[in-house]
Amino acid sequence: MKKFKKYSKLMELSPITQEDIDEFNQDGGIMFDGDSARYTIKIGTTRPRIGDMIARNPQNHNQQWLVYEREFNTLEEI
């Protein structure tokens, strides 16, 4: 289970790991446990890299997306 930290009222973030990258390369997505099931984040043609983050909606953990490292560097943890 990924560990998320709150960065705004709109999102919590967890770092991309080598395991996430390996999973993406094998399956074309990153699996995560939602509130009641297991889901895959489909990123499209963009490959996640170390330094990128997975964001999720604090009110709905089933809504998750990729945040690039350059975008993450502009955010502050609250």
VMD Tcl script that draws the C-alpha trace (Angstrom):
set ca {
  {0.00 0.00 0.00}
  {1.42 3.39 -0.99}
  {1.94 6.07 1.65}
  {0.41 9.43 0.71}
  {1.18 12.89 2.19}
  {-1.24 15.82 1.97}
  {-0.06 18.66 -0.29}
  {-3.29 20.59 -0.66}
  {-6.97 20.18 0.06}
  {-7.22 18.81 -3.48}
  {-4.55 16.11 -3.46}
  {-2.29 13.78 -1.57}
  {0.95 12.56 -3.17}
  {3.09 9.43 -3.08}
  {6.43 9.00 -4.89}
  {6.83 6.77 -7.93}
  {8.97 3.76 -7.01}
  {11.03 1.41 -9.15}
  {8.31 -1.17 -8.49}
  {5.75 1.22 -10.03}
  {7.98 1.71 -13.09}
  {8.49 -2.04 -13.51}
  {4.74 -2.59 -13.24}
  {4.05 0.16 -15.81}
  {6.60 -1.34 -18.22}
  {5.04 -4.79 -17.84}
  {1.32 -3.93 -17.71}
  {1.01 -0.42 -19.19}
  {-0.35 0.99 -15.91}
  {0.27 1.17 -12.16}
  {-1.98 -0.87 -9.87}
  {-3.33 0.55 -6.62}
  {-5.84 -0.47 -3.98}
  {-8.93 1.72 -4.02}
  {-11.64 1.89 -1.39}
  {-13.24 -1.37 -2.45}
  {-11.24 -2.79 -5.37}
  {-7.92 -2.81 -7.17}
  {-7.46 -0.28 -10.00}
  {-4.88 0.61 -12.63}
  {-3.69 4.15 -13.32}
  {-3.38 4.39 -17.09}
  {-0.83 7.04 -17.96}
  {-0.94 6.68 -21.74}
  {2.34 7.04 -23.58}
  {4.05 8.97 -20.77}
  {6.46 6.80 -18.81}
  {6.66 7.48 -15.07}
  {10.14 8.22 -13.69}
  {11.73 8.35 -10.27}
  {10.95 11.85 -8.98}
  {7.39 11.82 -10.37}
  {4.49 11.40 -7.96}
  {1.11 9.69 -7.90}
  {-1.60 12.09 -6.75}
  {-4.98 11.12 -5.34}
  {-8.12 12.98 -4.37}
  {-8.36 12.93 -0.52}
  {-12.17 12.59 -0.73}
  {-12.11 9.82 -3.37}
  {-9.01 7.64 -3.32}
  {-10.15 5.99 -6.56}
  {-9.24 9.21 -8.43}
  {-5.49 9.08 -9.02}
  {-3.15 10.62 -11.61}
  {0.53 11.22 -12.40}
  {2.28 14.46 -11.37}
  {5.60 15.11 -13.11}
  {8.64 15.96 -11.00}
  {8.89 19.49 -12.48}
  {5.26 20.15 -11.41}
  {5.73 18.53 -8.00}
  {8.68 20.82 -7.24}
  {6.29 23.80 -7.25}
  {4.08 22.31 -4.48}
  {4.43 22.57 -0.71}
  {3.42 19.94 1.80}
  {0.76 21.09 4.30}
}
mol new
graphics top color blue
foreach p $ca { graphics top sphere $p radius 0.5 }
foreach p [lrange $ca 0 end-1] q [lrange $ca 1 end] { graphics top cylinder $p $q radius 0.2 }
display resetview
